[in-house]
Amino acid sequence: MEIVFTIVFATLFVIILTIIMTYHKNSGSREVEKWATIEGLEILSSEYRWVKRGPYFINSSNQQRIFYVTVRDKAGNIKRCWVKVGGFFFGLLSDKIDISWEN
């Protein structure tokens, strides 16, 4: 009986953890899409970066989401940038976005 409880508990833990991680990743993606729309940019690619955090390697927390984004502006120019979503302490509970454009 004890082993059944352990298996059920471990399974529920993994499911809940997966749901939370998916929610956080998707929330960040939605914020990036909203930013691009407001700025009049078309997103060509958007990559969630967990390890390679670009210019935000030092000054970001685990609560924030970092994306490497390629966009096209209205003039047709293609640009790349790093997007940091969320606040340092409260993560995605904040709608803060910071952009670092590549040269």
N, C-alpha and C positions, 0 to 999 in steps of 0.2 A: 504493500500500500504506500509506503514511504517513497519508493522509487517512482511510482506513478505520479505522486504529487510533485516530485522533483522534476520530472520530465514535463509535466504540464506547466509548471512555474517557469522553467527555462524557455519553453516554447513561447509562452505569453510575453516574457521579457524580450526575446528576440523580435517578435512581431511589433511590440510597442516601440522598441528602439528603431526599427526600420521605418515605421510610420513617422516618428519624430524627425529622423534624419531626412526623409523624403520631403516632409513639410518645410523644413528649414531651407533646403536646396531650392525647392519650387518657389518659396516666398521671395528669396533673393532674385531668382530669375524674373519674377513678375515685376519687381521693383526696377530691374535693369530695363525691361521692356517699356515700363511706364516712363522712365527717364528718357529713353530714346525717342519715344513718341512726342513728348513735350518739347524736346530739342529739335524735332523734325529730322531725325536720323533713321535710316533703315539698318537694322541689325543683319549683318551677313553671317556672323558666327559669334557664339558666346560660349565660353568654356569656364566651368566652375573650377577654381584652383584651390586645392586643399593644401598642397605642399609648396608648389612654386607660386609664391604670392607676390612676385614682382617687387615694386616699390613699397608694398605694404607688409613685407616680411617681418620687419621689426615693430612697426607701429600699428598693429592690428591685434585683436583678441580672437579667441576661438568662437566667440559669439557673433562675429561679423563674417560675412560671406564675401569672397574675392572672386571676381570674374575677369577673364581676358577677353575683350570684345573687339570685333572688327565691324566698323560701320561705314555706311555711304551717306554723305551729306547731299543736300539738294542740288549742289553743283556737280555731283558725280564723283567727288573726291573720296578715296578710300582712306580711312584713318583707323588706327588701333589705339586702344586705351585699356587701362586697368580701372576697374570699378569696385569700390569698397562699399558694401551695403550694410547698414545698421550702425548702432552706437557701440562704443567700446565696452560699456558695462551691461547695457540692456539688449544688445544684439539687434535682432530683427523686430523687437518691440518698438524700436525707433525707426523712422522713415528717412534717416540721414543717408545721403549718398555722397561719396567723394570720388572724383575722377582724376586720373593721372594719364595725360596724353603722351604717347610716344612721339619722338621726333621723326 
